[in-house]
Amino acid sequence: MTSRIQNSNLANHRLEWRRQEAAYQAEIAELRQQNAALNSFAETVAHDLKNPLGTLVGLTTLLDAYIIANAPADIVTLSHSIVSCGNRALTIVEELLHLGKTDLADLDIGPLNMVAILAEAMTTQTERIVDQTAEIEVQPTFPNAIGYAPWIVEVWRNLLSNALKYGGAPCQIYIGAEQNGAGYTRFFIRDNGAGLGPEQIDQLFQPYTRFHDGPEEGTGLGLSIIRRIINRLGGEVGVISQPDAGSEFWFTLPTSLNHHPQRRPFLDSEYRAGQTTALVVS
């Protein structure tokens, strides 16, 4: 009799577990569907806004050049503000497009020429590098890694932009990489900026997060774009930082297709003595 009751209880527990598991899987499927719909909507809206915004920015830039030569100083200031706001709106739209594409795109994964990728990313920051007389040192060679080159250009562009925006004066940047012995290459960029505390790092890779007042106001989307890109490519992303001691932003990529997992487990953050390191993976 006792044995029969125990078997009945066990069967009920298994049934309940299966019911909960089915409900859980259904909820996950629904959330994924909603997330895909939101990404698709954001990409559609951003795409529809990009062309008219680009035209608007181009026209206001031409108008600004005329105003500089022919209008009083207060009008020139207002014109500069209009151009700046237009450029900022266009940047937000372009970054929303990047966010949508990271979830929807089919990828052609292959070996990366990281020296060439970095050179391309640096050309997008040439004017800022010259204006700030920034000192940038780059490791001469890089270990093997695989990924999708256009996305890695975007990763480095964002990381360079942040290092230049929030670095010291003069800004000093070091870019390097190392193999971690587990089938991954770890890439990093170090700056001599103000650094970050634990409470800031916890929120750092969330969309629209901004902490420092830099010479230019950012969108707060750059690091969340990096997070999605590296996650899609099977790697991890994080930062090691402490106040008044600069920051090191890093990401990992598989060294070969044999080490390219579909997904990685999520880890919020972990702490090192004397420094804070956040490991962010979805």
N, C-alpha and C positions, 0 to 999 in steps of 0.2 A: 504493500500500500504506500509506504513512504517513498519507495523507489519510483512508483508511478506518479506521485505528486511532484517529485523532483524533476522527472522527465517532462512533465506537463509545464512546470515553471520554466524550465530551460527552453522548451519549445516556444513559450509565450515571449520570453526574453529575446529569442532569436527573431521572432516575428516582429516585435516592437523595434528591434535594431534595424531590421530590413526596411521597415516603414519609415523610420527616421532617416536612414541612409538615402532612400528614394526621394524623400522630401528635400533633403539637403542637396542632392544632385540636381533636382528640378530647380531649386532656388539658384544654384550656381549657373545653370544653363540660362535661366531668365536674366540674371545679372550680366552675364556675358553678352547676351543679345541686346540688352539695354545699352551696355557700354559701346558695343559696335555701332548701334544706331546713333548714339550721341557723337561718336567720333566721325561718323559719316556726315551727320548734320553739320558739325563744326567745320569739316573740310569743305562742304558745299557752300556754306555761308562765306567762309574765308575766301574761297575761289571766286565767288561772285563779287566780292568786295575788292579783290586785289586789283583788277584792271582799272576800274574808275578811280580808285585811290591813287594808283600809280600815275594816271593822267593828271589828277589834281595836284599831286606833289610836283610833277614836272612843270605844270603851268605856274604854280605859286613860286617855284624856284626861279623861273624866268622873270616873273613879276618882281621878285625880291631884288634881282640884279638891277632892274630899272629903277626901283625905289631907292636903292643905295646911292645911285648917282644923281637922283633928282628930288629927293624928299628930305624934310627935316629929320633930326635924329630920333625924335619920339616915334615918328611913323616908321622909320627904319627898324626900330626895336620891335614894334608890333608886327611888322612883316617877318622878321626873323622868328618870332614866336609862332606865327602861322605855319611857316615852313617846318619848324621843329615839331609841332604837333602833328602835321601831316606825315612826316617821316616816322614818327613814333607809331601812329596808327597803322602805317604800312608794315612796319616791323612786327607789330602784334599779329596782323593778318598772316604774314609769312610764317611766323612761328606757330600759329594755330594750324596752318597747313602741314608743317613738319610734324606736329603732334598727331594729327589724323593719319598721316602717311605711315608712321612707324607701326601702327597696328594693322593697317590694311594692305601694305605692299607685299608682293612676292619678291623674295630676295635671291640675288645671285651671289652666293658666298664663295670667296676665293682668297688666295694669298694677298697680303697687303704690302705695297711699297710705302712704308711709313715715312721715309724721307721725302718722297714726292708729295704725299698727302699733307704733311706738315708744311711744306713749301707753299702748296696751294692755299692752305688755311691762312698762312702768314700774309699772303698777298692781299687778303681781305682786310688786314689790320695795318697795312703799311703806313697810311697817313697818321694813325694814332701812335704807332711806334716812333715815327720821326718826331711828331709834335711833343711827345713826352720824353724824348731822348732815352727811351727804355733800353735797358741792357738785357739781351736775351741770349742765353747759352743753350745750345742744343747738342745732345749726345750725338756723336758722328755716325754711329750705326745702331740698328735696332734689331732685337731678336725677332724670330718669325711669329706671325700672327695671321689669323684669317678673319674675314669680316666682309662688309659691304662698303667699298671705298667712299662713295658719295656721302654716306652717313658719317663715316669717321672724319671726313673733312669738316662736317657740321659740328661734330663733337669737339674737335680741336679749335674751331672758330669760336665756339661759345666759351671754352676754357681760356683761350687767349684773351678774348674780350673781357672776361671777368678779371683775369690777372692784371690786365692793363688798367681797367676801371678802378679796381680796389687795391692795387699794389702801392708800394711806398713811393717816395720821391727822392731820388729817381727810382723808377720801377725796375726791380731786378727779378728776372725770371729764369728758371732752369727747367729744361724739359728732358726727360730721360725714360728709360724702361729697363726691366729686368725680368728674367724668367723665374717663376716661383717653384719650379720643379714638379708641378702637378698637372702639366699639360696646358698651362696658361701663361701669358705674358702680361706683366703689370706695367702700365704706362702711367706717368705722373707729370704734373706741372707744379712747381713750387714758386711762390711769390714772397715778397717781403712786406706784405700789407699789414693791416691792423689785427688780423686773426679773428677767430670766432670762439665763443663759449659753448658749453654743452647744450644750453637751452636753444641756442640758434641753430646748431647742427641738427638737432632733432627735427626741425622743420625745413631744413635747407633745400631738399629735393622736391618739396611740394610746389605745385603751380602757384604763381603770383607771389612767391616769397622774396622779399627784399629786406636787407638789414642796414647796409651802409649808405651814407649819402655820398655818392660819387659825383664827378663832374657831369655825368650824364645819367638820367633816370632810366633804369632798365625796365623790361617788361615783367621780370620775375618768372619767365617761362623757360629760359635757357637751360637751367639745370634739370628741370623735369623732362625736357626733350632729351638730354643726355641720358638720363635714367632709362627712359623708354627704349632708346636706341641700343644701349649696351645690353639691356635685358633681352631684347629681341635677338641679339647676336650671341647670347649665351654667356655673358660676362657679368661682372659686378662693378659697382661704382661707389665711391665714398670720398671722405675728406679727413685729413689729419690736421688739427689746428689747435691753437691756444691763443688767448688774447695777447696782443702786442708781440707776437712771434711769427707772423705770417701763416700761410696755409699751404697744404699740399693736397690737391685734388687728384684722384687716381681712378683708373678703370682697368679692368682685365678683359682680355680676349683669348679665345682658344688658340693654341699653336697649330692645330690641324683639325680636319673634319672629324677625326676619331675622338676628339675631346669637345665636340660641339653638342651640348645637351639641349633638349627642347625647352626646359625651364629650370630655374634655380629656386631653392627654398628662400622664403622671405626672412630676413634678419633686420630688425629695426636699428639697433646700434650696439656698439660695445665700446668699452672704455679702456684706455691704456694709462698707466701711471704717469702723471705729469702732462699728458696730452689727451685729446679727445679724438676718437676716430669713429666715424659713422659708416657702417656698411649698409648700403641701401639696395635691395633687390626686390622685385615683385615676383 
